[in-house]
Every structure is written in C-alpha cells, then in structure tokens.
C-alpha cells in the first residue's frame, strides 16, 4: 500500500462515521475508514492524544503502521470529549473505547501509544479500571509520570481550568500528599507487571524544565531519550521510526 493512498483515504473521512460503533467521544479506525482489507491480524493499536490535541494528530503514525501491511481493523485513535479532559474522564472514555474495540475485533488485548497528558490518562485507566488486563504494550511519550514544576506552580496559584485543569493531578510535589493520585500510580511497580512498557522523552522538552526524568518509568523495558522537544518526541522522523519498531517487534524480543 502506498503512503499517498493511505493519506487520501484518511482525509476523506470525517465526523462520527469514522468509527464502526456508537461512541460518545469519537475517534477513528477500522478497515472501512482506512480503506483496507478487513479483519484483525495482530494486536490492535490505539493512539491516545494529549492536552489540547486530538485523534487526527496521529494520522502520520497510522500511515506508518498501515504501510507495513497492518489492516485498518488494527489501527485506531480515540478523541476525548473535551480538549483538556480530567484523568477520571480519560479513564472512563478509554474503558468505553477499548471495550467497544475488543468486541468489534474479537481481540482481548490492545497496544497503546499515548502522548503527554494521555500517558497519565492511560495509566490512570489501567490503575482504576483494571485496564492493564487488556494491554499488551504501552508506549508512553513525554508523559508527566512524576509531575511537572509548572503544574505545581499552577496548583499553588489555584489555577484549575483550561490547559491547566490537570495541574493538581500533575504537580511534582505530590509526595507531600498522603492520597495523591501520582503517589498511587508510582508505587512499585510503576507499570503493571503484565504490561510491557516503553517511554520516550525529549531532551529539550521545556515542559519538564527542572524535572527532566519525569517521563521515565522505573520498570519500563526501555526508557528512550531523543534530542528533541515535546512535540518532536512524538512527531519527529526518529520518534516515528522508534514507535513503529516498538509496535512491530516480535513478542520474543
């Protein structure tokens, strides 16, 4: 399949018809949407967007995967129902999305690739909804797994709306609070033992000024640092090549 044909097929679709089931937040995926043969032939991949973003920012990553011969029934992306969703909202909507996908494909597990806010959203879903039981591989890109100083500052100022809505959840001084959600997520092991995890961070990511190691997960199989920024850790050519290789590698590696 040529990359150009994939781009054309993706671009011609819009609206809620982009999913073969009724799902409130929306998203896209499936053989009809991508214009490929049908049927699941591998563990389906779900792309999860970050703060003030959306499913369509994963289009080039979908092209990369489809170009390997992966069918459209194994390439999906969720659109959360708000631009800056809460972690509880992300957990609820991921549960609905993945449940629908599993019913549609007949597969019990998914691979998840998440960026930025979506990383801790996926982790919260795995922790609070038992989602880890249905995750084979998890690639967390530029996630504030151990908080951010900018979020701490916003939380102390009482900013709790707009892009800083998750500030309280993502503050880097969370160890001060007995019941803080990041403390719950980062107790050992930081990743459920039945999930193979990888992290990607950008060495020049300004969001992590003063907390450069925040995206790392202690028991990830690999923590990879790229010489790029926040967006580049997801969208650069090197990042895309890395993401594809991690998704396509054999289970035995």
C-alpha positions in Angstrom: 0.0 0.0 0.0 1.4 3.4 -1.0 1.6 6.1 1.7 -0.2 8.6 -0.6 -3.2 6.4 -0.9 -3.4 5.9 2.8 -3.3 9.7 3.3 -6.1 10.2 0.8 -8.3 7.5 2.4 -7.8 9.0 5.9 -8.5 12.6 4.7 -11.8 11.8 3.0 -13.4 10.6 6.3 -14.8 12.9 8.9 -17.4 13.1 11.7 -18.7 10.3 13.8 -18.8 7.9 10.8 -15.1 7.4 11.5 -15.9 4.6 14.0 -17.9 1.4 13.3 -19.7 1.7 16.6 -21.5 4.4 18.6 -19.0 6.1 21.0 -19.5 9.4 22.6 -16.0 10.9 22.5 -15.4 9.7 18.9 -12.2 8.9 17.1 -11.3 6.9 14.1 -10.3 3.4 12.9 -11.4 0.2 11.2 -11.0 -1.2 7.7 -13.8 0.8 6.1 -12.4 4.1 7.5 -8.8 3.3 6.3 -9.8 1.7 3.1 -8.0 -1.6 3.7 -8.9 -5.3 3.9 -10.8 -6.3 7.0 -10.2 -8.5 9.9 -7.8 -8.2 12.8 -4.4 -9.8 12.1 -2.4 -8.5 15.1 -2.9 -6.9 18.5 -4.8 -3.7 17.6 -3.1 -0.3 18.3 -4.9 2.6 20.0 -3.4 6.1 19.7 -4.2 8.4 22.6 -3.8 12.2 22.3 -2.6 14.7 24.9 -3.8 18.0 26.2 -5.5 20.4 23.7 -4.9 17.8 21.0 -7.0 15.2 19.2 -7.0 11.9 17.3 -6.1 13.5 14.0 -2.6 14.3 15.2 -1.8 10.6 14.9 -2.5 10.4 11.1 1.1 10.0 10.1 1.6 7.3 12.6 -1.4 5.5 11.2 0.2 5.8 7.8 3.4 4.3 9.0 1.6 1.3 10.5 -0.7 0.7 7.6 2.3 0.8 5.2 3.6 -2.3 7.0 0.5 -4.3 5.8 -1.4 -3.9 9.1 -5.1 -3.9 8.4 -7.3 -0.9 9.2 -9.1 -3.0 11.8 -6.0 -2.9 13.9 -5.4 0.9 13.7 -7.4 3.2 16.0 -7.3 6.6 17.7 -9.6 8.0 20.4 -10.9 11.5 20.6 -11.7 12.5 24.2 -14.9 14.5 24.5 -13.0 17.6 25.8 -9.7 19.2 24.8 -8.4 19.1 28.4 -10.1 16.0 29.9 -9.7 15.1 33.6 -8.0 11.8 34.4 -11.3 10.3 35.5 -12.8 11.3 32.2 -10.0 9.8 30.3 -10.3 6.5 32.3 -14.0 6.3 31.6 -13.8 7.1 27.9 -10.8 4.7 27.4 -12.8 2.0 29.1 -15.7 2.5 26.7 -13.5 2.8 23.6 -11.3 -0.3 24.3 -14.3 -2.4 25.3 -16.0 -1.5 22.0 -12.8 -2.2 20.1 -12.4 -5.6 21.8 -16.0 -6.5 20.9 -15.5 -5.4 17.3 -12.2 -7.1 16.6 -12.5 -10.1 18.9 -9.1 -9.4 20.4 -8.7 -9.4 24.1 -5.6 -7.1 24.2 -4.5 -3.8 22.6 -1.2 -1.9 22.2 -1.5 1.7 23.4 0.6 4.6 22.2 0.0 7.8 24.3 1.4 11.3 24.3 1.7 13.9 27.0 -1.5 14.1 29.2 -2.7 10.9 27.5 0.2 9.0 29.2 -1.0 9.5 32.8 -4.6 9.2 31.5 -3.8 5.7 30.2 -2.0 4.8 33.5 -5.0 6.0 35.5 -7.3 3.9 33.4 -5.1 0.8 33.9 -4.9 1.5 37.6 -8.6 2.4 38.4 -10.5 0.4 35.8 -8.2 -2.7 35.6 -7.4 -1.7 32.0 -3.9 -3.3 32.3 -5.6 -6.7 31.9 -6.2 -5.8 28.3 -2.9 -4.1 27.4 0.0 -5.9 25.8 2.4 -3.0 25.1 2.2 0.6 26.3 4.4 3.3 24.8 4.2 6.5 26.9 5.6 9.6 25.2 6.5 12.7 27.1 4.2 11.9 30.0 4.3 13.7 33.3 4.6 10.4 35.2 6.3 12.1 38.1 4.8 15.5 37.8 5.9 18.9 36.5 7.1 22.0 38.2 4.8 24.2 36.0 1.8 22.1 37.3 2.9 22.6 40.9 3.1 26.4 40.4 -0.3 26.4 38.7 -1.8 24.3 41.5 -0.4 26.6 44.2 -1.9 29.6 42.4 -5.3 27.8 42.3 -5.4 27.5 38.5 -7.8 24.7 37.7 -9.3 25.4 34.3 -8.3 25.5 30.7 -5.0 23.8 29.8 -4.0 23.8 33.5 -7.1 21.8 34.5 -4.9 18.7 35.4 -2.4 20.8 37.4 -3.4 19.3 40.8 -3.0 15.8 39.4 0.3 16.5 37.8 2.1 18.6 40.4 5.7 17.3 41.1 5.5 17.7 44.9 2.8 15.0 45.1 4.8 13.1 47.7 3.6 15.7 50.3 0.1 14.4 50.0 -1.0 11.1 51.5 -3.7 10.3 49.0 -2.3 11.9 45.8 -3.1 10.0 42.6 0.5 10.2 41.3 1.7 8.6 44.6 -0.8 5.8 43.8 0.4 5.4 40.2 4.1 5.4 41.2 4.1 2.9 43.9 6.2 -0.2 43.0 5.8 -1.4 40.3 5.1 1.8 38.3 3.8 -0.3 35.4 1.6 -3.3 36.0 3.8 -6.4 35.6 1.6 -7.9 32.9 2.2 -4.9 30.6 5.4 -4.4 28.6 6.1 -0.6 28.7 8.4 1.8 26.9 8.8 5.5 27.5 10.1 8.3 25.1 11.2 11.7 26.3 12.6 14.7 24.5 15.9 16.0 26.0 14.8 19.6 25.0 11.2 19.3 26.3 10.5 22.6 28.0 7.5 21.3 29.9 9.9 19.3 32.0 12.2 22.1 33.0 13.5 21.1 36.4 12.0 17.6 36.2 13.7 16.1 33.1 13.3 12.5 34.4 9.6 12.8 35.0 8.5 10.8 31.8 10.6 7.7 32.9 9.0 4.7 34.4 11.1 2.6 36.7 10.2 -0.8 35.4 9.7 0.1 31.7 11.6 -2.3 29.4 13.2 0.7 27.7 13.3 4.5 28.5 14.5 6.3 25.4 15.7 9.9 25.3 15.6 11.7 22.0 17.3 15.0 21.1 14.1 16.9 20.5 11.3 18.8 22.3 7.8 17.9 23.4 6.2 17.6 20.0 9.2 16.1 18.4 9.3 13.2 20.9 6.1 12.1 19.1 6.3 13.5 15.6 9.9 13.6 14.5 11.1 11.1 12.0 13.3 9.4 14.6 10.4 9.2 17.0 8.0 7.8 14.4 10.6 5.2 13.4 11.1 4.2 17.1 7.4 4.0 17.8 6.8 1.8 14.7 9.7 -0.5 15.6 8.4 -1.0 19.2 4.9 -1.8 17.8 6.1 -4.2 15.2 8.8 -6.1 17.1 8.2 -9.8 17.8 6.9 -10.8 21.2 10.1 -12.8 21.8 12.4 -9.7 21.7 
